[in-house]
Amino acid sequence: HSVSRASPNLTFVPACHPPDPAEVEELQRFVSNSKRLFVMTGAGISTESGIPDYRSEGVGLYARTDRRPIQHAEFVRSASARQRYWARNFVGWPQFSSHQPNKAHLVLRDWEELGKLHWLVTQNVDALHTKAGSQRMTELHGCIHRVFCLACGDRILRSELQEHFEALNPTWKAEAFGVAPDGDVFLTDEQVRNFQVPACRKCGGILKPDVTFFGDTVSQEKVSFVHQRLAESDSMLVAGSSMQVYSGYRFALAARDKKLPIAVLNIGPTRLDHFASLKLNSRCGELLPLIV
């Protein structure tokens, strides 16, 4: 597969220096020495596709606004919170769902096909690795392109739910104020007041994106599965993540305990910097395509 030549969208990418040739050589050596590479990606791999992250200095959501992502408990207990979430998500969906993989996603897909990559774990919910064609992969926090019922477990595609929203809200319109990392936009309380939210068509239950919201936990079954893939691996590469969230950080701690070499590719500091074998401050989409 050829890597896309499309220009990256750098709106939400922090400033950084071009890759240093010596660093490229170090990462090349790291990847070449790996026979069963375990890769974990975070929001920093998708910023070059135009999706903002939370924590990047100057350009992340936390730096630009006082907005915070919805909490799991709030979504479950509050109908008005769900109405606000889904109204924002409805407006943002056409743009968010149209984002495409960048060079970094495509390189990891190619590594898998070449047998270099043993397993890929992404903390992202944007489906860009799936769009790129990765298959040996776990979506640690789920995927926003899927929706399920909290009561009966029935699952539908998010694109199908968009049609239900449109049918229920034929005259509802709202202008967005900026895009957030997980597919929603910023709307005022007045804008969302009349937005109608559909219930599960099978049982009338609450529909929720198939993602782990803040305050929720990843299932033990999924955690165990990822630990098994890590146990089969001989090295770990973290790409585009500061690893501030424990659900991902725990696997880096496990890799450290197993004495696996760990390389980190991320603009800005991470929780791994003090024990990683290699730390690189570069754009994923600029550095990874240089590794053969």
HELIX and SHEET records of a PDB file:
HELIX    1   1 PRO A   21  ASN A   33  1                                  13    
HELIX    2   2 ALA A   43  ILE A   45  5                                   3    
HELIX    3   3 LEU A   61  ARG A   64  1                                   4    
HELIX    4   4 HIS A   72  ARG A   77  1                                   6    
HELIX    5   5 ALA A   79  PHE A   96  1                                  18    
HELIX    6   6 LYS A  103  LEU A  114  1                                  12    
HELIX    7   7 LEU A  128  ALA A  132  1                                   5    
HELIX    8   8 ARG A  158  LEU A  168  1                                  11    
HELIX    9   9 ASP A  189  VAL A  192  1                                   4    
HELIX   10  10 GLN A  220  ALA A  231  1                                  12    
HELIX   11  11 TYR A  246  ASP A  257  1                                  12    
HELIX   12  12 CYS A  284  LEU A  287  1                                   4    
HELIX   13  13 LEU A  288  LEU A  290  5                                   3    
SHEET    1   A 6 MET A 137  GLU A 139  0                                        
SHEET    2   A 6 LEU A 117  THR A 122  1                                        
SHEET    3   A 6 LEU A  37  THR A  41  1                                        
SHEET    4   A 6 SER A 235  ALA A 239  1                                        
SHEET    5   A 6 ILE A 262  LEU A 265  1                                        
SHEET    6   A 6 LEU A 278  LEU A 280  1                                        
SHEET    1   B 3 ARG A 155  LEU A 157  0                                        
SHEET    2   B 3 GLY A 142  CYS A 149 -1                                        
SHEET    3   B 3 LEU A 207  VAL A 211 -1                                        
END                                                                             
